[in-house]
Amino acid sequence: MFGMLIRLAAAADIPQIVALVNLAFRVEAFLVYGDRTNAVQIEAMFGTGVFLLGEISGELAGCVYLELRGERAYFGLLSISPAHQRQGVGRELAAEAERRAKAAGCRVMDIRTVNVRPELAIIYSKMGYAESGTEPFPADVPTKMPCHFVRMSKNLI
C-alpha cells in the first residue's frame, strides 16, 4: 500500500493495539460479549510472536499478530481501523506477515476465521488460502450462538 510504513510493535504500543483490535472486532458484537482483547492478553502474545503495525501518516491504520511455529506460521488479529478499511491495508499486512514467515523458513501460513462470518473465508480464499480444518471456539469465551473456527492455510513456497 502506498504510503504505509510497516514496523514491529513494541511494548509501548500495547494500548494502541488493544484499542484497534477491539474497535475492528466490534463487527462481531453479534457473536461475543464484551471486548475482543485486553492489555494482559496482548502483552502475553508478545512472548510467543510479534505484532506488525501499519502506519499511514503516523496514524495506526492496522495491525496483525504473527507467530512462527517451525515449518508453519500463524497470523491472527488482523485489525484495520475503520477509516482505512477497503484500502488494501489488510492485504499488505497479511503479505508482510507471509514474507516474514517465509524468510524465517516457514512453509505454510495458517489462519482462523469464525464460521459465522463466511465473508472472511471468501476474502482469504482470494489471497490464496484454502480451508484446512476446523477447531473449537474457546470454551472460556461466552458466545451468543454456537460457533467454531475454520482453519485456512496457504503454502508459502
Phi, psi and chi 1 to 4 in degrees:
 res  aa     phi    psi   chi1   chi2   chi3   chi4
   1 MET       -  131.7  154.5  145.6 -121.6      -
   2 PHE   -62.7  129.0 -178.9   76.7      -      -
   3 GLY    82.1    5.1      -      -      -      -
   4 MET  -100.9  128.9 -176.1  166.1   74.2      -
   5 LEU   -98.4  129.8  168.7   71.5      -      -
   6 ILE  -110.0  127.8  -61.9  177.1      -      -
   7 ARG  -139.2  161.6   67.9  172.9  177.3   88.1
   8 LEU   -73.6  139.8  -78.0  174.6      -      -
   9 ALA   -78.0  152.5      -      -      -      -
  10 ALA  -117.0  168.6      -      -      -      -
  11 ALA   -55.5  -33.7      -      -      -      -
  12 ALA   -64.2  -18.0      -      -      -      -
  13 ASP   -85.8   -6.4  -64.0  -52.0      -      -
  14 ILE   -53.9  -47.5  -69.3  174.3      -      -
  15 PRO   -59.5  -38.7  -25.4   35.3      -      -
  16 GLN   -67.2  -40.2  -81.8 -171.3  -71.8      -
  17 ILE   -62.8  -47.6  -65.5  168.5      -      -
  18 VAL   -58.1  -47.5  170.4      -      -      -
  19 ALA   -62.0  -43.4      -      -      -      -
  20 LEU   -67.2  -46.5  176.5   61.2      -      -
  21 VAL   -60.1  -46.2  169.2      -      -      -
  22 ASN   -65.0  -37.1  -73.0  -27.0      -      -
  23 LEU   -65.9  -47.9  179.3   62.2      -      -
  24 ALA   -65.9  -34.3      -      -      -      -
  25 PHE   -88.6    4.9  -83.9   79.2      -      -
  26 ARG   -62.1  -20.9  -79.4 -159.0 -177.0  127.0
  27 VAL   -61.7  -19.0   69.3      -      -      -
  28 GLU   -96.8   18.7  -67.3 -175.4   -5.2      -
  29 ALA   -61.5  -24.7      -      -      -      -
  30 PHE   -69.1  -16.4   73.5   94.1      -      -
  31 LEU  -106.3  -45.9  173.3   63.0      -      -
  32 VAL  -121.0  160.5  -65.2      -      -      -
  33 TYR   -95.1  139.4  -60.6   93.2      -      -
  34 GLY    76.1 -166.6      -      -      -      -
  35 ASP   -74.1  157.6  -73.4  -25.2      -      -
  36 ARG   -74.6  -34.9  171.6   62.0 -179.9   82.8
  37 THR  -153.0  178.3 -166.3      -      -      -
  38 ASN  -148.6  173.7   59.8   52.2      -      -
  39 ALA   -61.4  -36.2      -      -      -      -
  40 VAL   -64.4  -44.3  172.0      -      -      -
  41 GLN   -65.1  -44.6  -68.3  170.6  -28.1      -
  42 ILE   -65.1  -42.3  -62.2  -62.9      -      -
  43 GLU   -60.2  -40.3 -175.9  176.6   10.6      -
  44 ALA   -63.5  -35.4      -      -      -      -
  45 MET   -67.6  -24.4  -66.6  173.8   79.7      -
  46 PHE   -62.9  -21.5  -88.2   76.2      -      -
  47 GLY   -80.2  -14.8      -      -      -      -
  48 THR  -120.0  -11.3   55.0      -      -      -
  49 GLY  -164.9 -161.3      -      -      -      -
  50 VAL  -131.5  157.7  -61.6      -      -      -
  51 PHE  -108.5  134.3  -80.4   89.1      -      -
  52 LEU  -103.2  131.9  -56.8  175.1      -      -
  53 LEU  -111.0  135.4  -54.7 -177.3      -      -
  54 GLY  -105.9  121.1      -      -      -      -
  55 GLU  -118.8  137.1  -62.8  175.0  -25.9      -
  56 ILE  -122.6  120.9  -61.3  173.8      -      -
  57 SER    52.0   40.9  -59.1      -      -      -
  58 GLY    78.4   -1.0      -      -      -      -
  59 GLU  -101.7  137.5  177.5 -174.5  -23.8      -
  60 LEU   -69.6  113.2 -177.5   59.2      -      -
  61 ALA   -97.7  -28.4      -      -      -      -
  62 GLY  -170.4  166.3      -      -      -      -
  63 CYS  -150.2  159.8   69.6      -      -      -
  64 VAL  -149.5  144.4   65.9      -      -      -
  65 TYR   -95.9  135.5  171.8   72.2      -      -
  66 LEU  -127.7  129.6  171.6   63.5      -      -
  67 GLU  -128.9  126.9 -173.2  174.9  -45.8      -
  68 LEU   -91.1  130.2  -55.0  177.4      -      -
  69 ARG  -131.4   63.5  -58.6  173.1  172.7  173.1
  70 GLY    73.0 -123.3      -      -      -      -
  71 GLU   -79.9   -5.8  -70.6 -165.9  -14.5      -
  72 ARG  -115.9  156.0  -60.0 -176.0   83.8   86.3
  73 ALA  -132.1  164.0      -      -      -      -
  74 TYR  -136.5  135.9  167.1   80.3      -      -
  75 PHE  -123.9  146.1   84.9   68.8      -      -
  76 GLY  -154.6 -179.9      -      -      -      -
  77 LEU    52.1   33.0  -68.6 -176.4      -      -
  78 LEU   -62.8  113.8 -179.6   60.3      -      -
  79 SER  -131.6  127.8  -56.7      -      -      -
  80 ILE  -121.5  133.4  -48.8  -55.2      -      -
  81 SER   -58.5  136.1  163.3      -      -      -
  82 PRO   -52.1  -33.1  -29.5   37.2      -      -
  83 ALA   -67.8  -16.8      -      -      -      -
  84 HIS  -119.0    9.5  -64.4  -74.0      -      -
  85 GLN   -72.1  152.5  -69.9  177.6   -2.8      -
  86 ARG    63.7   29.9  -58.7 -174.2 -167.4  -77.0
  87 GLN  -121.8    4.7  -62.2  174.8   12.6      -
  88 GLY    92.3    2.1      -      -      -      -
  89 VAL   -62.0  -47.0  172.1      -      -      -
  90 GLY   -63.2  -42.9      -      -      -      -
  91 ARG   -62.0  -41.2  -76.3 -175.1 -176.7  -86.7
  92 GLU   -69.4  -39.4 -172.8   57.4   37.0      -
  93 LEU   -65.7  -42.0  -76.8  167.9      -      -
  94 ALA   -63.0  -42.6      -      -      -      -
  95 ALA   -63.5  -38.2      -      -      -      -
  96 GLU   -67.5  -39.9 -179.9   63.9   17.4      -
  97 ALA   -61.2  -42.3      -      -      -      -
  98 GLU   -63.4  -44.1  -68.8  169.2    2.9      -
  99 ARG   -59.8  -45.1  -78.0 -169.4  -72.7  -87.0
 100 ARG   -66.1  -39.6  -72.0  173.3 -176.7 -110.7
 101 ALA   -65.5  -44.2      -      -      -      -
 102 LYS   -62.6  -42.6 -174.1  175.0  179.4  178.1
 103 ALA   -63.0  -27.7      -      -      -      -
 104 ALA   -85.2    0.9      -      -      -      -
 105 GLY    96.7    5.7      -      -      -      -
 106 CYS   -74.1  143.3  -63.2      -      -      -
 107 ARG  -103.5  -21.6  -58.4  168.7   61.9   86.7
 108 VAL  -137.9  141.4  176.9      -      -      -
 109 MET  -110.0  132.7  178.5   69.4   78.5      -
 110 ASP  -113.1  146.4  -64.2  -47.8      -      -
 111 ILE  -138.8  167.8   61.0  173.6      -      -
 112 ARG  -132.2  136.0  -66.8 -174.2  -47.9 -168.8
 113 THR  -122.1  161.7   64.1      -      -      -
 114 VAL   -94.9  138.1   66.8      -      -      -
 115 ASN   -60.8  -24.3   69.3  -54.6      -      -
 116 VAL   -83.8    7.0  -64.4      -      -      -
 117 ARG  -124.4   68.0  -65.8 -153.3   46.2 -145.4
 118 PRO   -61.4  -20.9   21.7  -31.9      -      -
 119 GLU   -62.4  -27.1   72.5  -82.9   11.6      -
 120 LEU   -69.3  -40.7  -66.0  176.5      -      -
 121 ALA   -60.8  -36.3      -      -      -      -
 122 ILE   -66.5  -45.3  -66.2  167.0      -      -
 123 ILE   -60.5  -48.8  -68.1  167.7      -      -
 124 TYR   -70.2  -30.9  -71.7  119.2      -      -
 125 SER   -65.0  -34.2   67.3      -      -      -
 126 LYS   -67.0  -18.7  -69.9  177.7 -177.8  175.9
 127 MET   -95.4    7.1  -64.4  168.8   58.3      -
 128 GLY    98.5    5.9      -      -      -      -
 129 TYR   -89.8  146.0  -72.4   82.9      -      -
 130 ALA  -130.0  147.3      -      -      -      -
 131 GLU   -60.1  135.9  -69.5 -172.7   23.7      -
 132 SER  -133.7   10.9   57.7      -      -      -
 133 GLY   147.8 -176.0      -      -      -      -
 134 THR  -130.4  159.9   61.3      -      -      -
 135 GLU  -141.2  149.3  -62.7  176.2   21.1      -
 136 PRO   -68.9  148.8   21.3  -28.0      -      -
 137 PHE   -72.4  146.1 -155.6   77.6      -      -
 138 PRO   -56.4  129.4  -20.7   29.7      -      -
 139 ALA   -64.5  -24.8      -      -      -      -
 140 ASP   -87.0    3.8   62.7  -21.5      -      -
 141 VAL  -108.0  107.7  177.2      -      -      -
 142 PRO   -68.9  133.4   17.3  -21.8      -      -
 143 THR  -118.5  158.4   59.9      -      -      -
 144 LYS   -87.3   -7.8  -62.1  175.6 -177.0  179.1
 145 MET  -157.3  158.8   64.9 -176.6   71.4      -
 146 PRO   -63.6  141.2  -17.4   28.2      -      -
 147 CYS  -159.6  168.4   61.2      -      -      -
 148 HIS  -152.3  167.8   62.3  -89.1      -      -
 149 PHE   -87.1  146.0  -75.1  121.8      -      -
 150 VAL  -109.5  117.2  175.8      -      -      -
 151 ARG   -82.7  136.2 -172.4  175.8   51.6 -108.0
 152 MET  -127.3  146.8  -60.9 -177.0   78.2      -
 153 SER  -136.7  155.8  -58.1      -      -      -
 154 LYS  -142.5  131.1  177.0  179.8  179.1  176.7
 155 ASN   -72.1  133.4  -72.5  -30.2      -      -
 156 LEU   -97.2   -9.8  -61.6  176.6      -      -
 157 ILE  -105.5      -   55.3  168.0      -      -
